[in-house]
Amino acid sequence: MNTIMAAHALPPSPNGEPAEAGIAHFIAEAEPLDSLVTGGFLDRQDGHYVAQELRTPQLRRAMKYSVCLATDPDIGHFYQDDGEADTDWRRRRARTVRDHCSVCPVRAACAELALREGDTAGIRGGLTPERLKRRLAEERLRLDAAVTEDHRAAQEQQERIAAAHEVQRLAAQYLGGSVPADKREKNRLAVTEALQRRDELVAAHRRDAGWTEAA
């Protein structure tokens, strides 16, 4: 984790060594996705720690920076052909990893996305199918927790979107000039409640993300 520590120095833990997971969490929360990519936080040896802190939609967005998207290689490079000898496949996949994965700025995100989605059929993020399957088994509990968090985050995002739409709907429906005066106060209260609900959801999201009020 030395490369990440060099870029983002944090106070040492009581034993004198910052926790890898804590540093990765700090970086993933503090840096926008573009900065994570350009800063090399998703391609270096310890990039998988940062990738683990991202939600699946972020991992998918990171793929727009991948070598595969830029060069559009033959998809067959990443899979063993039917009947292909294992020795031939090992040599061929080594070339694929060297030519594509080793120079990809988001290879850690690619591997993490494959693990989240249970995709172990081919080479992902420089990892062979055997390595992906091994990590999938070894990190099952972590991955299950990550997928659960993905679903929770997606649900909360939908709630925030729905709350914002409700504010717009009520404002358009109840606050127009044609609304009778005796109903305007009741309608104003309905809009105020919808605004409060929206703001509470946004504030909760900011707290969960570690954002300040000014963020």
N, C-alpha and C positions, 0 to 999 in steps of 0.2 A: 504493500500500500504506500510505498515511499513516494511514488510519483504524484499521487493525490495529495499526500501530506505536504509535499514541496510547494504545491500550488495554493493550498488552503491550509495554512497553519492554524491549529486550534490549541487551546490550553491542554496540557497533558493530563491524563487521568492520574489517579493516585499512584498507580504503579509505574508512572512515567511514560506510558505509551498510549496514545489515543486509540480508541476502539475503531476498527475498520468500518464496521457497520455504521457507527455514529458519524464518522467523517463522510461516508458515502451519502448518508441521509441528509447531512448538512449541504453537501454540494448539489444533490438532486433538487433540494428545495430552494436553494439560493440562486441557481443558475437556470436561465431559460434553455429550452431544448437546443436552440441554435448555438448557444455558447457552450453547452456540453459537447456538441459535435466539434465545433471549431477549436475548443480547448483540448480536445483529445481524450475526454473523459469516458468515451464509449468505445475506444479502440485499443487502449493500452492494456497491459497484462492484467491490471486490477480493475479494468472497466466493468467487469461483471458485477462488482459490488454496487456501482452506481446504477447499472441497468436494472438490478433487482429492486431498486427504490422507485422505479418509474411505473406508472400505470400502463396497461396494455395499449390504450389509444396513443400515448406518447411513444411507445415502442414502435407502433405502426407508422407514426409520423416520421420517426427517425429513419425509416427505410428509404425516404426520398433522397437521403444522402448516400445511399449504398453504392458500391461499385457496380453491383448487378443492374441497378437502374440506369447508371451512367453508361455502361458498356453493353448491356443487353447480351450477356454471354449465352451460349447454347445451354439450355436447361439440363441437357443430358450430362454435362460435366459434373453435375452434383449428385448423380444417381448411378448405382451399379447396373450395368446392362444385364438382361436376362442371359444366363449362361456364361457370363464373363468370369474368368478365373479370378480368384481372390487376389492373387499376386498382381495381376494386371490392374485390377481395380485399385489396389493400394497405391501403385505407382501413379495411376491416373488421378486419383483423388489428392495425392500429395502435390501434384502440379496445380490442381484446382485451388487448393488452399494457398499455395505459394502465389499464384497469379491473381487471385481474386480476394480471398478472405484476409490474407495477411496484410493487404494494403487498404482494406476497407475501413473507413472511419467510424462505422457503427457495427462492427462485428460482434461486440458484446451485447448490443441491443438485439441483433438478429438471433443470437443464440438464446437469449432470455425469452424472446417472443416465441421461438420454437418450443421451448420448454413449457411456457404458459399454455400453448395450444396443443401440446402433446404431439408435435410434429417431429418424428424421429426417423423419417424414411430416407432422408438424404443428408448431405453436408449442410450445416447451418452455422453461420458465424465461425467458421473454421473448425467446427467439431464434427467428427464422424458420427454416423448413426449409432455405433457402439458406445461412443462417449456420451452422446445425447441420452441414450437409454439408461446408461449408468447414472448420470446426473439426475435424470427424471426419477429414478428409484431412490437415490440418496437424498434428494431434496423434496420428496413428496409432500411433507408437512408444510414446508415453506411455500411451495408452489400452490398448494391448496389454499393457504392463507392469502396469498397474493391474488388468486382468482376471486376469492370471496371479497377482498377489498376492491378489486376491479368492479365487481357487480355493485357493491355499495356505492362507490364513487359515481358510477353511471346512473344509478337510481337517484342519487341526490342531485346530480346535474339535471336530470329530467324534471325533478321537482322544482328546481330554481327556474328552469325555462317555463314550466307551466304557470308558476306564480307570476312571472313577468308578463306572460300573455294575459293572465287574468286581470292584472292591473290595467293593461291596455284595453281589454274588452269592456271592463266596467267604466273606465273613463270615457270611452267613445259612446257607450250606451246610456249612461246616466247623467253625464255632465254637459250635455248639449244644450243649446239655447231653447229648445222646444220642451224641456222638462218643466213641469209645473212647479211653481215655487214651493208648494207644500211638500213636495217629494225630494227637493234638492238636498235638504239636510240629511235625510235618511240615506240618500244615494251617496252623499259626500262621506258619510260614515262607512259605507260599504267599500268605497275606494280606499279610505284611510286604513281599514282593516286589511285589505289586500296588499297595500303598500307595506304595512307592518310585517305581514307574513313573508313577502318577498325579501325585505331587508333582514329579517331574522335568518332566513336561509342563507343569504349572501354572507352575513356576519359569521354564521357557524362555519361556512366553507372557509372563510378567511382565517378563522381561529385554527381549524384543522390543518390548514396549509402553513400555519406559522407566519401569516402576513400581518403587518401592522395596520393600523387604521388608515395610514396614508398610502398603503400599497394599492 
